[in-house]
Amino acid sequence: MFDALVFAVYDCGFIARCTKEIGDATSARIENILTLINECKYGIHDISRTEPSKGSGLPRFNMPLELGLFLGAARSGRREKRCLVLDREQYRYQHYISDIAGQDIEAHGDDPRTAIRRVRDWLRTVAVPHGVSLPGGTRMIERYDAFTEQLPTQCARRHLTLEELTFADFSAMVSGWLLENPW
């Protein structure tokens, strides 16, 4: 799901940001999250991964926490912010984070291709200037499928395996592929 979201952001002409790009152990992860929230006007938050962990039986709420931080920053008014909130099912979030009822949550049904459509449509609505064209969701999905099919070959050319890809590696490969494969 993460890879599909990153690809869609880049294919819409934006740069995907993630704390995995920072890699600085001198600052706490929450500081890195807050830095990115401060720097970014747009945020995409997939709150679908809230299952209980195998070890503790407790759910992980990192993504809902990050969404809350982003909403707080948006509310502070220091900088205009817009966000897309994704979940597996349209109203599932109301069972564990009901305070955001009334937000426009988009469902992706655990399908990366549906998530690509949601990101494309949202960015087209809130961020892409009028007069600038974007391909439709179907075309972006075709491009994502072609990219993922070619990714192992791209990795081999760079002496990497899929398992070794860092966020920076993946982002560079997406950017490079998009330059070589314009719409």
Secondary structure per residue as TSV (DSSP state, phi and psi in degrees):
chain	resnum	aa	ss	phi	psi
A	1	M	-	360.0	-44.5
A	2	F	H	-58.9	-47.1
A	3	D	H	-60.6	-41.3
A	4	A	H	-63.7	-41.1
A	5	L	H	-64.4	-44.3
A	6	V	H	-61.3	-46.4
A	7	F	H	-58.1	-46.9
A	8	A	H	-60.8	-41.6
A	9	V	H	-60.0	-49.0
A	10	Y	H	-64.0	-41.3
A	11	D	H	-67.0	-21.9
A	12	C	T	-84.9	-1.0
A	13	G	T	94.7	13.6
A	14	F	-	-112.0	171.0
A	15	I	-	-108.4	125.1
A	16	A	-	-77.5	136.4
A	17	R	-	-120.9	147.3
A	18	C	-	-160.3	148.3
A	19	T	G	-63.2	-17.5
A	20	K	G	-65.1	-15.5
A	21	E	G	-79.7	-15.5
A	22	I	T	-85.8	-55.9
A	23	G	-	58.1	38.0
A	24	D	-	-113.2	107.4
A	25	A	T	-76.7	-3.8
A	26	T	T	-80.4	-12.9
A	27	S	S	-122.9	149.4
A	28	A	-	-68.0	149.3
A	29	R	H	-55.1	-39.7
A	30	I	H	-61.7	-34.3
A	31	E	H	-66.0	-40.0
A	32	N	H	-64.6	-40.2
A	33	I	H	-62.2	-46.8
A	34	L	H	-63.7	-36.6
A	35	T	H	-61.7	-47.6
A	36	L	H	-65.1	-40.1
A	37	I	H	-60.5	-41.7
A	38	N	H	-64.1	-36.8
A	39	E	H	-81.3	-23.2
A	40	C	-	-105.2	134.3
A	41	K	S	-79.5	-33.4
A	42	Y	E	-112.7	143.3
A	43	G	E	-137.7	137.7
A	44	I	E	-117.0	123.9
A	45	H	E	-125.1	111.6
A	46	D	E	-97.2	105.3
A	47	I	-	-95.9	20.9
A	48	S	-	-79.6	-15.6
A	49	R	-	-95.8	76.3
A	50	T	-	-126.4	24.7
A	51	E	-	-71.1	154.4
A	52	P	B	-62.0	139.8
A	53	S	-	-76.6	154.8
A	54	K	T	-66.9	-36.4
A	55	G	T	-72.0	-55.0
A	56	S	T	-97.4	-19.5
A	57	G	S	78.8	1.1
A	58	L	-	-98.7	147.3
A	59	P	B	-76.4	156.8
A	60	R	-	-95.6	128.6
A	61	F	-	-116.7	31.6
A	62	N	H	-61.5	-47.0
A	63	M	H	-66.9	-43.3
A	64	P	H	-61.5	-35.1
A	65	L	H	-63.7	-46.3
A	66	E	H	-63.0	-38.1
A	67	L	H	-61.1	-44.6
A	68	G	H	-60.3	-40.8
A	69	L	H	-63.6	-41.4
A	70	F	H	-65.1	-44.4
A	71	L	H	-62.6	-38.0
A	72	G	H	-63.6	-41.5
A	73	A	H	-65.0	-39.0
A	74	A	H	-65.1	-38.6
A	75	R	H	-69.4	-29.9
A	76	S	H	-66.7	-21.1
A	77	G	T	75.6	7.4
A	78	R	S	-67.2	-30.3
A	79	R	S	-153.5	136.9
A	80	E	-	-60.5	132.4
A	81	K	-	-133.2	146.4
A	82	R	E	-133.6	144.2
A	83	C	E	-142.0	154.7
A	84	L	E	-113.6	129.8
A	85	V	E	-113.1	125.4
A	86	L	E	-114.7	145.2
A	87	D	E	-146.6	167.5
A	88	R	S	-63.1	-47.0
A	89	E	S	-122.7	150.7
A	90	Q	T	-52.3	-47.0
A	91	Y	T	-117.8	14.9
A	92	R	G	-59.7	-38.6
A	93	Y	G	-57.0	-26.0
A	94	Q	G	-64.4	-15.6
A	95	H	G	-81.5	-20.5
A	96	Y	T	-131.6	-8.6
A	97	I	-	-150.0	59.0
A	98	S	G	-65.4	-17.5
A	99	D	G	-65.0	-15.4
A	100	I	G	-98.2	14.1
A	101	A	T	-56.5	139.1
A	102	G	T	101.0	-16.6
A	103	Q	S	-74.5	152.7
A	104	D	-	-85.4	95.7
A	105	I	E	-93.1	132.0
A	106	E	E	-102.0	135.2
A	107	A	E	-92.5	139.2
A	108	H	-	-115.6	-4.6
A	109	G	T	59.0	26.5
A	110	D	T	60.7	24.5
A	111	D	-	-112.0	113.2
A	112	P	H	-56.2	-32.8
A	113	R	H	-69.1	-38.1
A	114	T	H	-66.4	-38.1
A	115	A	H	-62.0	-40.2
A	116	I	H	-59.2	-45.1
A	117	R	H	-60.2	-43.9
A	118	R	H	-62.6	-44.2
A	119	V	H	-65.1	-46.7
A	120	R	H	-57.3	-49.6
A	121	D	H	-65.5	-38.8
A	122	W	H	-66.9	-49.2
A	123	L	H	-62.6	-36.9
A	124	R	H	-61.0	-37.0
A	125	T	H	-76.7	-44.7
A	126	V	H	-103.9	-16.7
A	127	A	T	-128.9	-29.2
A	128	V	S	-82.8	124.2
A	129	P	-	-61.2	148.3
A	130	H	T	-59.5	141.6
A	131	G	T	92.8	-14.9
A	132	V	-	-93.7	130.8
A	133	S	-	-93.0	144.0
A	134	L	-	-129.1	143.8
A	135	P	-	-68.1	160.1
A	136	G	-	-72.6	171.7
A	137	G	H	-59.1	-38.1
A	138	T	H	-61.4	-44.2
A	139	R	H	-66.0	-40.4
A	140	M	H	-63.4	-38.7
A	141	I	H	-64.9	-42.4
A	142	E	H	-59.6	-41.3
A	143	R	H	-67.2	-40.8
A	144	Y	H	-62.6	-43.8
A	145	D	H	-61.1	-42.2
A	146	A	H	-64.5	-42.5
A	147	F	H	-61.0	-49.5
A	148	T	H	-65.6	-30.8
A	149	E	H	-67.6	-35.5
A	150	Q	H	-88.2	-11.7
A	151	L	H	-58.5	-44.4
A	152	P	H	-58.8	-36.9
A	153	T	H	-67.6	-41.7
A	154	Q	H	-61.0	-41.6
A	155	C	H	-62.4	-46.5
A	156	A	H	-59.3	-40.5
A	157	R	H	-61.3	-27.9
A	158	R	T	-101.3	9.3
A	159	H	T	59.1	43.4
A	160	L	-	-125.0	158.2
A	161	T	-	-107.6	162.8
A	162	L	G	-58.0	-36.7
A	163	E	G	-68.7	-23.8
A	164	E	G	-86.7	-11.9
A	165	L	-	-59.4	125.0
A	166	T	-	-86.5	171.4
A	167	F	H	-59.9	-41.1
A	168	A	H	-63.9	-42.5
A	169	D	H	-60.2	-50.0
A	170	F	H	-61.4	-45.3
A	171	S	H	-60.4	-42.8
A	172	A	H	-63.6	-39.3
A	173	M	H	-68.0	-40.2
A	174	V	H	-62.6	-49.3
A	175	S	H	-58.8	-46.5
A	176	G	H	-62.4	-43.4
A	177	W	H	-63.4	-42.0
A	178	L	H	-64.9	-36.7
A	179	L	H	-63.8	-38.3
A	180	E	H	-79.7	-16.4
A	181	N	S	-131.6	69.2
A	182	P	-	-65.0	162.1
A	183	W	-	-54.8	360.0
